[in-house]
Structure formats: C-alpha cells, structure tokens
Amino acid sequence: TLDDPTVVAIAQNAAIELTKTAAITNDVGPAGASLGDELTYTFSVENTGDVTISNLAIDDALTGSVDLAITPSTLAPGATGTVTATYIITQADVDAGNVTNSATATGDSPLGGPDDVTDTSDDGDDGDGNTLDDPTVVAIAQNPAIELTKTVAITDDVGPAGASLSDELTYTFSVENTGDVTIS
C-alpha cells in the first residue's frame, strides 16, 4: 500500500515474416532452369511485430542450411535482414519439372525462450492468390524425346550369298533418350 510503482502494461507482439525468392545465377544451358544450373535463394526476414527479435536464423533442407544466420541477426520492429544460399538443379528436379521448397526462420523475442518466433517462407508473389506461406517454385521446362534406330543383319545365310529365301535376319532396335527427362 506504500510507495509502489505505477505500472503501465504494454502488450508485446513478436512476429516475423520470411520471404524466399530464387534466381538462376549460373545458367549452364540451355537457357532457363535446367540440369546443373545454380540457383541462388535470397531469404528476407522482416520483423512485423513490435518487439526486437534476436538470434535470427534460417533452416532450409533443400540447400542444406541449418541455423543460417541472417544479417543483421537482431531486428528492431519494421527492420529486414537477408542471407543467401545456393542449390544446383539435379536430374530428379528436371524429372519433377520444378524445384519446390520452403524454409523456416526462427528467432528469440524478449517474451520467451529460444526460437519462440517462427515463420515458414512465402514466395513473395501475392498476385498468385496465395498470400501466406506458399513454397518457392522454380519451373523447369521438360523436353522428353527418344530416337529409335533399327538395323538388320543376316545371321544365318543359307545361300546364295546375301539376303535370300530362308535366310535368318536379326533386327536390332536401339532407343536413345535424346531429351532431358528420365524415360521409363
């Protein structure tokens, strides 16, 4: 009842938003996303809350990134930090027709313990109708194609010499995958 301080409680709202975008940074050919191309992913984390967030990091299974540090690693409300990671397109990606991935950002707020603020990445394209946490997709053009070659050889020449009545012919069929996807 005596000399107690006047306290005004302030609601604290910790929140972050992770955006993950992709760009081809080494196009080995053909032009556009294809086998062996290097993709650089840019991760942008914005502090959308009203308290400072520290120890910000990214986990992204596709790029093998675990606790990838954001620069700066402490963000005041409204501030944004970034970091990049690379990935090389594989045959499995070409066969799938795309590279699809999401990442997760974590950070510490003054409200709680470690990693108490998280967000799953968004692709940054709200014009596609999906405005929250949609994966980043890099489309890969697929060009399936095969070439069949058929050859013939006389394997039992009963005479006269050369192809004639009752000779046995063996046909060899060779199929080559001339496209860029696995054919089964």
Stockholm file with secondary structure:
# STOCKHOLM 1.0

chainA/1-184         TLDDPTVVAIAQNAAIELTKTAAITNDVGPAGASLGDELTYTFSVENTGDVTISNLAIDDALTGSVDLAITPSTLAPGATGTVTATYIITQADVDAGNVTNSATATGDSPLGGPDDVTDTSDDGDDGDGNTLDDPTVVAIAQNPAIELTKTVAITDDVGPAGASLSDELTYTFSVENTGDVTIS
#=GR chainA/1-184 SS CCSCCCCCCCCCCCCEEEEEEEEEEECCSSSSSCTTCEEEEEEEEEECSSSCBEEEEEEETTTTEEEEECBSSSBCTTCEEEEEEEEECCHHHHHHTEEEECCEEEEECTTSSTTCEEEECBCSCGGGSCCSSCCEEEECCCCCCEEEEEEEEEEECCSSSSSCTTCEEEEEEEEEECSSSCCC
#=GC SS_cons         CCSCCCCCCCCCCCCEEEEEEEEEEECCSSSSSCTTCEEEEEEEEEECSSSCBEEEEEEETTTTEEEEECBSSSBCTTCEEEEEEEEECCHHHHHHTEEEECCEEEEECTTSSTTCEEEECBCSCGGGSCCSSCCEEEECCCCCCEEEEEEEEEEECCSSSSSCTTCEEEEEEEEEECSSSCCC
//
